[in-house]
Structures are given as C-alpha cells and as structure tokens.
Amino acid sequence: MTLKHSLIQAKLAKYWGNYLNSSQQKGEVYTDVPCRTNKQGRYPDVAYLTPELETEFGNEKVLPQSFPLSAEIVSPTDLAEDVIAKAEEYLESGSEKVWLVFPENKWVIVLTEESRLIFISGQVVNTQKVLHGFSILVDELLA
C-alpha cells in the first residue's frame, strides 16, 4: 500500500459515508473489512453494507458473503488480471457492484454482473444498484 492508495481509500470511504448521511440512506461504510467469498477470505479497501445485511450480519466477525458494493484501490505493483479476478470473485459471492480504482491511470472500472464500464479523467462515476444516486468526478476522487 502506498500513501496515495491510503489517501484515496480514505477519501472514497468519506465520500460514500457523507453521501449516506446527506441522502438519508442507511447502512455502513467500512475500510479493510473482512468478508468471505465463495473461494476465500477477502478485505475490500472500501465496502458498503446495506441496512438489511447490517441487521442480519452486523454482529458477525466476518461478513459471510461479499459486500453489496466494494472498492479496490489498485497499487502500481498489482497485476490487472489479479485485480479483475478479485472483482469477479466478489460478484460471484453476492456483490452487486465493484469499483476498481486505478490512481495512476485516473480510471475507475465499475463491474456488475451485467456490465463493465470504464470512467476516465473528466467523467463522472456513479452508483445505480447500491448506494443509489452517488456520483463523483473521477478527477475529484483521484486528486
């Protein structure tokens, strides 16, 4: 993990959390939190837990599935194939949306079961299925 990685992780958690509060949606935003995929234990960099899952699993030590919305901040030493495989693993284990944040390229790749979208500098990345209505400029997130 680099300083930039940690900063973007903290910013994204803050942005998602602030949006939860301002939109009066419920749930919780976590960083480096354990979950179990169909293959192994994982720790998404940033994750959102819906109020329904919070009620059901909020007292567990490890979420027994992937978070509905997860983000991974990609470090310069990460292999793209590995990061994409991790996102696919999250989707196969209950996640509805995964953000892969590439700080060096200023890209955010958003994956769902149905689509793979790439957002670049100058564009707005948003959430539709989970954390309804959240949006942010790629440049603001990665500044």
DSSP file (Angstrom, degrees, kcal/mol; ACC not computed):
  #  RESIDUE AA STRUCTURE BP1 BP2  ACC     N-H-->O    O-->H-N    N-H-->O    O-->H-N    TCO  KAPPA ALPHA  PHI   PSI    X-CA   Y-CA   Z-CA
    1    1 A M              0   0    0      0, 0.0     2,-0.2     0, 0.0    73,-0.0   0.000 360.0 360.0 360.0 140.8    0.0    0.0    0.0
    2    2 A T     >  -     0   0    0      1,-0.1     4,-2.4     0, 0.0     5,-0.2  -0.631 360.0-105.3-109.8 170.3    1.2    3.5   -0.8
    3    3 A L  H  > S+     0   0    0     -2,-0.2     4,-2.5     2,-0.2     5,-0.2   0.923 123.5  50.5 -59.8 -43.9    0.4    6.9    0.6
    4    4 A K  H  > S+     0   0    0      2,-0.2     4,-2.6     1,-0.2     5,-0.2   0.915 109.0  51.8 -61.2 -43.6   -1.7    7.7   -2.4
    5    5 A H  H  > S+     0   0    0      1,-0.2     4,-2.3     2,-0.2    -1,-0.2   0.942 112.0  45.7 -56.4 -50.1   -3.6    4.3   -2.1
    6    6 A S  H  X S+     0   0    0     -4,-2.4     4,-2.4     1,-0.2    -1,-0.2   0.883 111.8  51.9 -63.4 -40.1   -4.4    5.0    1.5
    7    7 A L  H  X S+     0   0    0     -4,-2.5     4,-2.6     2,-0.2    -1,-0.2   0.928 111.3  46.0 -63.9 -45.5   -5.5    8.6    0.8
    8    8 A I  H  X S+     0   0    0     -4,-2.6     4,-2.8     2,-0.2     5,-0.2   0.889 111.4  53.4 -65.9 -38.4   -7.9    7.5   -2.0
    9    9 A Q  H  X S+     0   0    0     -4,-2.3     4,-2.2    -5,-0.2    -2,-0.2   0.939 111.8  44.8 -58.8 -47.9   -9.2    4.8    0.2
   10   10 A A  H  X S+     0   0    0     -4,-2.4     4,-2.2     2,-0.2    -2,-0.2   0.903 113.6  50.1 -65.0 -41.7   -9.9    7.3    3.0
   11   11 A K  H  X S+     0   0    0     -4,-2.6     4,-3.1     2,-0.2    -2,-0.2   0.931 110.9  48.3 -63.2 -45.8  -11.5    9.8    0.6
   12   12 A L  H  X S+     0   0    0     -4,-2.8     4,-2.8     1,-0.2     5,-0.3   0.917 111.7  49.7 -63.9 -42.2  -13.8    7.2   -1.0
   13   13 A A  H  X S+     0   0    0     -4,-2.2     4,-2.4    -5,-0.2    -1,-0.2   0.908 113.4  47.4 -60.7 -41.3  -14.9    6.0    2.4
   14   14 A K  H  X S+     0   0    0     -4,-2.2     4,-3.2     2,-0.2     5,-0.3   0.937 112.5  48.5 -65.4 -46.8  -15.6    9.6    3.4
   15   15 A Y  H  X S+     0   0    0     -4,-3.1     4,-2.3     2,-0.2    -2,-0.2   0.932 114.4  45.0 -60.8 -47.0  -17.5   10.4    0.2
   16   16 A W  H  X S+     0   0    0     -4,-2.8     4,-2.2    -5,-0.2    -1,-0.2   0.928 116.0  47.5 -62.5 -44.1  -19.6    7.3    0.4
   17   17 A G  H  X S+     0   0    0     -4,-2.4     4,-2.1    -5,-0.3    -2,-0.2   0.918 112.0  48.6 -64.3 -44.6  -20.3    7.9    4.2
   18   18 A N  H  X S+     0   0    0     -4,-3.2     4,-2.8     1,-0.2     5,-0.2   0.891 110.8  51.8 -62.5 -38.6  -21.1   11.6    3.6
   19   19 A Y  H  X S+     0   0    0     -4,-2.3     4,-2.5    -5,-0.3     6,-0.4   0.906 106.1  54.4 -65.6 -40.4  -23.5   10.6    0.8
   20   20 A L  H  X>S+     0   0    0     -4,-2.2     5,-1.5     1,-0.2     4,-0.6   0.940 113.0  43.6 -54.8 -47.6  -25.2    8.1    3.1
   21   21 A N  H ><5S+     0   0    0     -4,-2.1     3,-0.6     1,-0.2    -2,-0.2   0.926 115.7  45.5 -66.4 -45.9  -25.9   10.8    5.6
   22   22 A S  H 3<5S+     0   0    0     -4,-2.8    -1,-0.2     1,-0.2    -2,-0.2   0.821 116.8  44.5 -71.2 -29.8  -26.9   13.5    3.2
   23   23 A S  H 3<5S-     0   0    0     -4,-2.5    -1,-0.2    -5,-0.2    -2,-0.2   0.481 106.7-126.9 -90.9  -2.7  -29.3   11.2    1.2
   24   24 A Q  T <<5 +     0   0    0     -3,-0.6     2,-0.2    -4,-0.6    -3,-0.2   0.758  58.6 147.4  59.9  27.3  -30.7    9.8    4.4
   25   25 A Q      < -     0   0    0     -5,-1.5    -1,-0.2    -6,-0.4     2,-0.2  -0.558  40.4-131.4 -82.4 158.5  -29.9    6.3    3.2
   26   26 A K        +     0   0    0     -2,-0.2     2,-0.2    -3,-0.1    -1,-0.1  -0.486  54.8  75.6-104.9 176.7  -29.0    3.7    5.8
   27   27 A G        -     0   0    0     23,-0.2     2,-0.3    -2,-0.2    23,-0.2  -0.631  68.4 -87.3 113.5-173.5  -26.2    1.2    6.1
   28   28 A E  E     -A   49   0A   0     21,-2.0    21,-2.9    -2,-0.2     2,-0.4  -0.977  17.6-141.0-138.6 149.3  -22.5    1.5    6.9
   29   29 A V  E     -A   48   0A   0     -2,-0.3     2,-0.3    19,-0.2    19,-0.2  -0.933  26.9-176.0-109.4 134.3  -19.2    2.2    5.0
   30   30 A Y  E     -A   47   0A   0     17,-3.1    17,-2.4    -2,-0.4     2,-0.4  -0.857  16.9-147.0-126.6 158.7  -16.2    0.2    6.1
   31   31 A T  E    S-A   46   0A   0     -2,-0.3    15,-0.2    15,-0.2    14,-0.2  -0.976  79.9  -2.7-124.3 145.9  -12.5    0.1    5.2
   32   32 A D  S    S+     0   0    0     13,-1.1    13,-0.2    12,-0.7    -1,-0.2   0.894  89.4 162.8  43.5  55.6  -10.3   -3.0    5.2
   33   33 A V        -     0   0    0     11,-0.9     2,-0.2    -3,-0.1    -1,-0.2  -0.836  37.8-113.3-110.7 140.4  -13.1   -5.2    6.5
   34   34 A P        +     0   0    0      0, 0.0    29,-1.9     0, 0.0     2,-0.3  -0.477  39.6 161.3 -79.1 139.9  -13.2   -9.0    6.3
   35   35 A C  E     -Fg  42  63B   0      7,-2.4     7,-2.8    27,-0.2     2,-0.5  -0.943  33.0-123.5-142.7 166.7  -15.7  -10.9    4.2
   36   36 A R  E     -F   41   0B   0     27,-2.1     5,-0.2    29,-0.6     2,-0.1  -0.961  22.3-168.3-115.9 124.7  -15.9  -14.4    2.8
   37   37 A T        -     0   0    0      3,-3.3    53,-0.1    -2,-0.5    52,-0.0  -0.368  46.4 -91.3 -93.1-177.3  -16.2  -15.1   -0.9
   38   38 A N  S    S+     0   0    0     51,-0.4     3,-0.1     1,-0.2    52,-0.1   0.632 127.1  33.9 -68.4 -12.0  -17.1  -18.4   -2.4
   39   39 A K  S    S-     0   0    0      1,-0.3     2,-0.3    50,-0.1    -1,-0.2   0.752 125.0 -33.2-111.7 -36.0  -13.3  -19.1   -2.5
   40   40 A Q  S    S-     0   0    0     -5,-0.0    -3,-3.3     0, 0.0    -1,-0.3  -0.952  71.9 -61.0-170.2 178.8  -11.6  -17.4    0.5
   41   41 A G  E     -F   36   0B   0     -2,-0.3     2,-0.3    -5,-0.2    -5,-0.2  -0.634  51.1-176.3 -80.8 143.9  -11.5  -14.5    2.9
   42   42 A R  E     -F   35   0B   0     -7,-2.8    -7,-2.4    -2,-0.3    44,-0.0  -0.922  23.9-150.2-137.5 162.0  -11.0  -11.1    1.5
   43   43 A Y        -     0   0    0     -2,-0.3   -11,-0.1    -9,-0.2    -2,-0.0  -0.786  19.0-153.5-133.5  87.7  -10.6   -7.5    2.8
   44   44 A P        -     0   0    0      0, 0.0   -11,-0.9     0, 0.0   -12,-0.7  -0.305  19.2-128.7 -60.8 147.8  -12.0   -4.9    0.4
   45   45 A D  S    S+     0   0    0     26,-0.9   -13,-1.1     1,-0.3     2,-0.3   0.923  94.1   7.2 -63.1 -44.3  -10.4   -1.5    0.6
   46   46 A V  E    S+AB  31  71A   0     25,-1.8    25,-2.7   -15,-0.2     2,-0.3  -0.997  76.6 176.6-138.4 139.3  -13.8    0.2    0.9
   47   47 A A  E     -AB  30  70A   0    -17,-2.4   -17,-3.1    -2,-0.3     2,-0.5  -0.999  20.2-146.6-147.5 147.1  -17.2   -1.5    1.3
   48   48 A Y  E     -AB  29  69A   0     21,-2.8    21,-1.2    -2,-0.3     2,-0.5  -0.955  11.1-160.2-115.1 131.5  -20.8   -0.6    1.8
   49   49 A L  E     -A   28   0A   0    -21,-2.9   -21,-2.0    -2,-0.5    18,-0.1  -0.954  18.8-130.5-112.5 122.6  -23.1   -2.8    3.8
   50   50 A T     >  -     0   0    0     -2,-0.5     4,-2.4   -23,-0.2   -23,-0.2  -0.231  24.1-111.3 -66.5 159.0  -26.9   -2.3    3.3
   51   51 A P  H  > S+     0   0    0      0, 0.0     4,-2.3     0, 0.0     5,-0.2   0.856 117.6  55.5 -61.4 -34.1  -29.2   -1.9    6.3
   52   52 A E  H  > S+     0   0    0      2,-0.2     4,-1.9     1,-0.2     5,-0.1   0.934 112.4  40.5 -64.8 -45.3  -30.7   -5.3    5.6
   53   53 A L  H  > S+     0   0    0      2,-0.2     4,-3.4     1,-0.2     5,-0.3   0.829 111.8  57.6 -72.6 -30.8  -27.4   -7.1    5.7
   54   54 A E  H  X S+     0   0    0     -4,-2.4     4,-2.0     2,-0.2    -2,-0.2   0.911 108.6  46.4 -63.2 -41.9  -26.3   -4.9    8.7
   55   55 A T  H  < S+     0   0    0     -4,-2.3    -2,-0.2     2,-0.2    -1,-0.2   0.911 119.2  41.1 -64.2 -42.7  -29.3   -6.2   10.6
   56   56 A E  H  < S+     0   0    0     -4,-1.9    -2,-0.2    -5,-0.2    -1,-0.2   0.897 136.0  12.2 -74.3 -41.6  -28.7   -9.8    9.6
   57   57 A F  H >< S+     0   0    0     -4,-3.4     3,-2.1    -5,-0.1    -3,-0.2   0.321  86.4 114.0-122.8   7.3  -24.9   -9.9    9.9
   58   58 A G  T 3< S+     0   0    0     -4,-2.0    -3,-0.1    -5,-0.3    -1,-0.1   0.692  82.1  47.7 -59.0 -21.8  -23.8   -6.7   11.8
   59   59 A N  T 3  S+     0   0    0     -4,-0.2    -1,-0.3    -5,-0.1     2,-0.1   0.398  88.6 108.1-100.4   3.0  -22.6   -8.6   14.9
   60   60 A E    <   -     0   0    0     -3,-2.1     3,-0.1     1,-0.1    -3,-0.1  -0.415  69.4-135.7 -76.0 154.9  -20.6  -11.2   12.9
   61   61 A K  S    S+     0   0    0      1,-0.3     2,-0.4    -2,-0.1    -1,-0.1   0.824  94.6  23.3 -76.0 -32.4  -16.8  -11.1   13.0
   62   62 A V  S    S-     0   0    0    -29,-0.1    -1,-0.3    -5,-0.0   -27,-0.2  -1.000  86.3-117.5-135.7 132.1  -16.6  -11.7    9.2
   63   63 A L  B     -g   35   0B   0    -29,-1.9   -27,-2.1    -2,-0.4     4,-0.1  -0.568  25.1-140.4 -66.6 125.7  -19.4  -11.0    6.7
   64   64 A P  S    S+     0   0    0      0, 0.0     2,-0.3     0, 0.0    -1,-0.1   0.250  80.3  27.4 -79.3  17.1  -20.2  -14.4    5.3
   65   65 A Q  S    S-     0   0    0     29,-0.0   -29,-0.6   -27,-0.0    29,-0.2  -0.905 101.4 -70.8-154.8 177.8  -20.5  -13.1    1.7
   66   66 A S        -     0   0    0     27,-2.7     4,-0.0    -2,-0.3   -29,-0.0  -0.448  55.7-100.6 -74.4 155.2  -19.2  -10.2   -0.4
   67   67 A F        -     0   0    0      1,-0.1    30,-0.3    -2,-0.1    29,-0.2  -0.470  27.8-119.8 -71.1 147.7  -20.3   -6.7    0.4
   68   68 A P  S    S+     0   0    0      0, 0.0    28,-2.1     0, 0.0    29,-1.9   0.857 103.8  24.8 -57.8 -35.3  -23.0   -5.4   -2.0
   69   69 A L  E    S+Bc  48  97A   0    -21,-1.2   -21,-2.8    27,-0.2     2,-0.3  -0.990  77.7 169.3-133.4 123.6  -20.7   -2.5   -3.0
   70   70 A S  E     -Bc  47  98A   0     27,-1.8    29,-2.9    -2,-0.4     2,-0.4  -0.937  15.7-158.9-131.6 154.3  -16.9   -2.9   -2.8
   71   71 A A  E     -Bc  46  99A   0    -25,-2.7   -25,-1.8    -2,-0.3   -26,-0.9  -0.999   0.3-164.0-133.5 138.9  -13.9   -0.9   -4.0
   72   72 A E  E     - c   0 100A   0     27,-2.7    29,-3.0    -2,-0.4     2,-0.6  -0.988  13.5-145.9-119.1 127.7  -10.4   -1.9   -4.5
   73   73 A I  E     - c   0 101A   0     -2,-0.5     2,-0.5    27,-0.2    29,-0.2  -0.848  23.1-136.0 -92.5 120.4   -7.7    0.7   -4.9
   74   74 A V        -     0   0    0     27,-3.4    30,-0.3    -2,-0.6     6,-0.0  -0.659  14.2-149.7 -87.0 123.9   -5.1   -0.7   -7.4
   75   75 A S    >   -     0   0    0     -2,-0.5     3,-1.7    27,-0.1    -1,-0.0  -0.510  28.5-108.5 -86.4 158.1   -1.5   -0.2   -6.4
   76   76 A P  T 3  S+     0   0    0      0, 0.0    -1,-0.1     0, 0.0    -2,-0.0   0.775 119.8  52.0 -57.8 -26.3    1.3    0.2   -9.0
   77   77 A T  T 3  S+     0   0    0      2,-0.1     2,-0.2     0, 0.0    -3,-0.0   0.554  86.9 104.7 -89.2  -7.4    2.6   -3.3   -8.2
   78   78 A D  S <  S-     0   0    0     -3,-1.7     2,-0.5     1,-0.1     3,-0.0  -0.484  71.9-126.6 -73.1 142.5   -0.8   -5.0   -8.6
   79   79 A L     >  -     0   0    0     -2,-0.2     4,-2.1     1,-0.1     3,-0.5  -0.775  11.3-136.2 -87.6 132.0   -1.4   -7.1  -11.7
   80   80 A A  H  > S+     0   0    0     -2,-0.5     4,-2.7     1,-0.2     5,-0.2   0.885 104.3  55.6 -55.2 -42.0   -4.5   -6.1  -13.6
   81   81 A E  H  > S+     0   0    0      1,-0.2     4,-2.2     2,-0.2    -1,-0.2   0.884 108.3  48.5 -59.7 -39.3   -5.5   -9.8  -14.1
   82   82 A D  H  > S+     0   0    0     -3,-0.5     4,-2.0     2,-0.2    -1,-0.2   0.902 112.1  47.6 -68.2 -40.9   -5.4  -10.4  -10.3
   83   83 A V  H  X S+     0   0    0     -4,-2.1     4,-2.2     2,-0.2    -2,-0.2   0.906 112.8  48.3 -68.0 -41.6   -7.5   -7.3   -9.5
   84   84 A I  H  X S+     0   0    0     -4,-2.7     4,-2.4     2,-0.2    -2,-0.2   0.902 110.5  51.9 -65.2 -40.5  -10.1   -8.2  -12.1
   85   85 A A  H  X S+     0   0    0     -4,-2.2     4,-2.2    -5,-0.2    -2,-0.2   0.887 108.4  51.7 -62.2 -38.6  -10.2  -11.8  -10.8
   86   86 A K  H  X S+     0   0    0     -4,-2.0     4,-2.2     2,-0.2    -2,-0.2   0.919 109.4  49.5 -63.5 -43.6  -10.8  -10.4   -7.3
   87   87 A A  H  X S+     0   0    0     -4,-2.2     4,-2.3     1,-0.2    -2,-0.2   0.911 110.6  50.0 -62.1 -42.4  -13.6   -8.3   -8.6
   88   88 A E  H  X S+     0   0    0     -4,-2.4     4,-2.3     1,-0.2    -1,-0.2   0.885 108.2  54.0 -62.6 -38.6  -15.2  -11.3  -10.3
   89   89 A E  H  X S+     0   0    0     -4,-2.2     4,-0.6     2,-0.2   -51,-0.4   0.905 107.9  49.6 -62.0 -42.9  -14.8  -13.3   -7.1
   90   90 A Y  H ><>S+     0   0    0     -4,-2.2     5,-2.3     1,-0.2     3,-1.1   0.934 111.1  49.3 -59.9 -46.5  -16.7  -10.6   -5.2
   91   91 A L  H ><5S+     0   0    0     -4,-2.3     3,-1.1     1,-0.3    -2,-0.2   0.873 109.0  52.1 -63.4 -37.4  -19.5  -10.6   -7.9
   92   92 A E  H 3<5S+     0   0    0     -4,-2.3    -1,-0.3     1,-0.2    -2,-0.2   0.632 109.5  53.2 -71.0 -13.1  -19.8  -14.4   -7.7
   93   93 A S  T <<5S-     0   0    0     -3,-1.1   -27,-2.7    -4,-0.6    -1,-0.2   0.049 133.8 -71.3-116.2  24.5  -20.2  -14.2   -3.9
   94   94 A G  T < 5S+     0   0    0     -3,-1.1    -3,-0.2     1,-0.3     2,-0.2   0.314  84.7 135.5 111.2  -9.4  -23.0  -11.7   -3.6
   95   95 A S      < -     0   0    0     -5,-2.3    -1,-0.3    -6,-0.2   -26,-0.2  -0.482  34.0-166.9 -73.1 143.7  -21.6   -8.3   -4.6
   96   96 A E  S    S+     0   0    0    -28,-2.1    17,-0.4     1,-0.3     2,-0.3   0.699  73.6  14.9 -98.2 -26.1  -23.8   -6.2   -6.8
   97   97 A K  E     -c   69   0A   0    -29,-1.9   -27,-1.8   -30,-0.3     2,-0.4  -0.985  60.4-168.7-153.0 137.7  -21.2   -3.7   -7.8
   98   98 A V  E     -cD  70 111A   0     13,-2.4    13,-3.0    -2,-0.3     2,-0.5  -0.996   9.1-154.3-130.2 131.2  -17.4   -3.5   -7.6
   99   99 A W  E     -cD  71 110A   0    -29,-2.9   -27,-2.7    -2,-0.4     2,-0.6  -0.905   2.8-164.3-101.9 129.0  -15.2   -0.4   -8.2
  100  100 A L  E     -cD  72 109A   0      9,-3.0     9,-2.8    -2,-0.5     2,-0.6  -0.967  13.0-158.9-109.8 115.4  -11.6   -0.9   -9.3
  101  101 A V  E     -cD  73 108A   0    -29,-3.0   -27,-3.4    -2,-0.6     7,-0.2  -0.852  10.1-170.0-104.1 119.5   -9.8    2.4   -8.8
  102  102 A F  E  >> - D   0 107A   0      5,-2.9     5,-1.9    -2,-0.6     4,-1.4  -0.835   4.6-178.5-108.8  91.4   -6.6    2.9  -10.8
  103  103 A P  T  45S+     0   0    0      0, 0.0    -1,-0.2     0, 0.0   -28,-0.1   0.867  79.0  52.2 -61.1 -39.7   -5.0    6.1   -9.4
  104  104 A E  T  45S+     0   0    0    -30,-0.3   -29,-0.0     1,-0.2    -2,-0.0   0.864 119.1  35.2 -68.4 -35.1   -2.0    6.2  -11.8
  105  105 A N  T  45S-     0   0    0     -3,-0.3    16,-0.3     2,-0.1    -1,-0.2   0.582 105.0-126.4 -90.7 -12.4   -4.2    5.9  -14.9
  106  106 A K  T  <5 +     0   0    0     -4,-1.4    15,-0.6     1,-0.2     2,-0.3   0.942  63.8 137.5  58.7  50.4   -7.0    8.0  -13.4
  107  107 A W  E   < -DE 102 120A   0     -5,-1.9    -5,-2.9    13,-0.2     2,-0.4  -0.922  41.3-165.9-121.5 148.3   -9.5    5.3  -14.2
  108  108 A V  E     -DE 101 119A   0     11,-2.3    11,-2.7    -2,-0.3     2,-0.5  -0.965  10.7-162.1-129.3 118.4  -12.4    3.8  -12.3
  109  109 A I  E     -DE 100 118A   0     -9,-2.8    -9,-3.0    -2,-0.4     2,-0.6  -0.886   5.4-159.8 -99.8 126.4  -13.7    0.5  -13.7
  110  110 A V  E     -DE  99 117A   0      7,-3.0     7,-2.6    -2,-0.5     2,-0.4  -0.931   8.8-167.9-111.4 122.2  -17.2   -0.4  -12.4
  111  111 A L  E     +DE  98 116A   0    -13,-3.0   -13,-2.4    -2,-0.6     2,-0.3  -0.906  14.6 161.6-113.5 136.2  -18.2   -4.0  -12.7
  112  112 A T        -     0   0    0      3,-2.7   -15,-0.1    -2,-0.4   -16,-0.1  -0.811  56.5 -94.9-130.8 177.5  -21.6   -5.6  -12.2
  113  113 A E  S    S+     0   0    0    -17,-0.4   -16,-0.1    -2,-0.3     3,-0.1   0.866 125.8  37.8 -59.8 -34.3  -22.9   -9.0  -13.3
  114  114 A E  S    S+     0   0    0      1,-0.1     2,-0.3    -3,-0.0    -1,-0.2   0.711 120.8  21.5 -92.9 -23.1  -24.3   -7.3  -16.4
  115  115 A S        -     0   0    0      2,-0.0    -3,-2.7     0, 0.0     2,-0.4  -0.946  45.7-150.7-149.2 162.2  -21.7   -4.8  -17.4
  116  116 A R  E     -E  111   0A   0     -2,-0.3     2,-0.4    -5,-0.2    -5,-0.2  -0.968  27.4-178.3-133.5 116.2  -18.1   -3.5  -17.2
  117  117 A L  E     -E  110   0A   0     -7,-2.6    -7,-3.0    -2,-0.4     2,-0.5  -0.937  15.4-151.8-122.0 140.7  -17.7    0.3  -17.5
  118  118 A I  E     -E  109   0A   0     -2,-0.4     2,-0.4    -9,-0.2    -9,-0.2  -0.949   8.6-167.1-112.7 126.8  -14.6    2.4  -17.6
  119  119 A F  E     -E  108   0A   0    -11,-2.7   -11,-2.3    -2,-0.5     2,-0.2  -0.936  12.6-172.7-111.6 135.1  -14.7    6.0  -16.3
  120  120 A I  E >   -E  107   0A   0     -2,-0.4     3,-2.4   -13,-0.2    18,-0.3  -0.640  39.9 -52.3-121.4 176.1  -11.7    8.3  -17.1
  121  121 A S  T 3  S+     0   0    0    -15,-0.6    -1,-0.2   -16,-0.3     3,-0.1  -0.210 125.6  26.4 -49.1 133.1  -10.5   11.7  -16.2
  122  122 A G  T 3  S+     0   0    0      1,-0.4    -1,-0.3    -3,-0.1     2,-0.2   0.268 103.8 102.9  93.0 -10.2  -13.2   14.3  -16.8
  123  123 A Q    <   -     0   0    0     -3,-2.4    15,-2.7    13,-0.0     2,-0.5  -0.633  69.4-121.9-104.9 164.2  -16.0   11.8  -16.4
  124  124 A V  E     -H  137   0C   0     13,-0.2     2,-0.4    -2,-0.2    13,-0.2  -0.909  19.5-156.8-105.6 126.2  -18.5   11.2  -13.5
  125  125 A V  E     +H  136   0C   0     11,-2.8    11,-2.4    -2,-0.5     2,-0.3  -0.821  22.2 173.6 -98.8 143.0  -18.6    7.7  -12.0
  126  126 A N  E     -H  135   0C   0     -2,-0.4     2,-0.4     9,-0.2     9,-0.2  -0.885  30.0-121.0-143.4 172.0  -21.8    6.8  -10.2
  127  127 A T        +     0   0    0      7,-2.4     6,-1.3    -2,-0.3     7,-0.1  -0.943  27.2 164.3-116.9 141.6  -23.7    4.1   -8.4
  128  128 A Q  S    S+     0   0    0     -2,-0.4    -1,-0.1     4,-0.2     4,-0.1   0.706  74.5  37.3-117.8 -53.8  -27.1    2.8   -9.6
  129  129 A K  S    S+     0   0    0      1,-0.1     2,-0.4     2,-0.1     3,-0.3   0.890 123.5  27.6 -74.6 -41.3  -27.8   -0.5   -7.9
  130  130 A V  S    S+     0   0    0      1,-0.2     4,-0.2   -62,-0.1    -1,-0.1  -0.951 125.7  17.3-127.0 142.3  -26.4    0.1   -4.5
  131  131 A L  S >  S-     0   0    0     -2,-0.4     3,-1.8     1,-0.1    -4,-0.2   0.973  96.8-134.4  58.3  55.4  -25.9    3.4   -2.7
  132  132 A H  T 3  S+     0   0    0     -3,-0.3    -4,-0.2     1,-0.2    -1,-0.1  -0.070  73.1   9.2 -49.7 127.3  -28.5    4.8   -5.1
  133  133 A G  T 3  S+     0   0    0     -6,-1.3    -1,-0.2     1,-0.3     2,-0.2   0.351  81.8 142.8  90.7  -5.5  -27.6    8.2   -6.7
  134  134 A F    <   +     0   0    0     -3,-1.8    -7,-2.4    -4,-0.2     2,-0.3  -0.483  20.9 166.0 -69.9 137.3  -24.0    8.6   -5.5
  135  135 A S  E     +H  126   0C   0     -9,-0.2     2,-0.3    -2,-0.2    -9,-0.2  -0.992  11.3 173.8-148.8 153.5  -21.7   10.2   -8.1
  136  136 A I  E     -H  125   0C   0    -11,-2.4   -11,-2.8    -2,-0.3     2,-0.3  -0.979  37.0-105.3-156.6 144.7  -18.3   11.8   -8.2
  137  137 A L  E  >  -H  124   0C   0     -2,-0.3     4,-2.1   -13,-0.2     3,-0.3  -0.545  27.7-132.5 -67.6 134.5  -15.9   13.2  -10.8
  138  138 A V  H  > S+     0   0    0    -15,-2.7     4,-2.3   -18,-0.3   -17,-0.1   0.907 108.6  54.3 -53.6 -42.6  -13.0   10.8  -11.3
  139  139 A D  H  > S+     0   0    0    -16,-0.4     4,-0.5     1,-0.2    -1,-0.2   0.849 106.1  51.2 -64.1 -34.7  -10.7   13.8  -11.0
  140  140 A E  H >4 S+     0   0    0     -3,-0.3     3,-0.6     2,-0.2    -1,-0.2   0.925 112.4  45.8 -67.9 -43.8  -12.1   14.7   -7.6
  141  141 A L  H 3< S+     0   0    0     -4,-2.1    -2,-0.2     1,-0.2    -1,-0.2   0.893 120.9  38.3 -64.2 -39.7  -11.7   11.2   -6.3
  142  142 A L  H 3<        0   0    0     -4,-2.3    -1,-0.2    -5,-0.2    -2,-0.2   0.311 360.0 360.0 -99.5   8.8   -8.2   10.8   -7.6
  143  143 A A    <<        0   0    0     -3,-0.6    -1,-0.2    -4,-0.5    -2,-0.1   0.503 360.0 360.0 -68.5 360.0   -6.9   14.4   -7.0
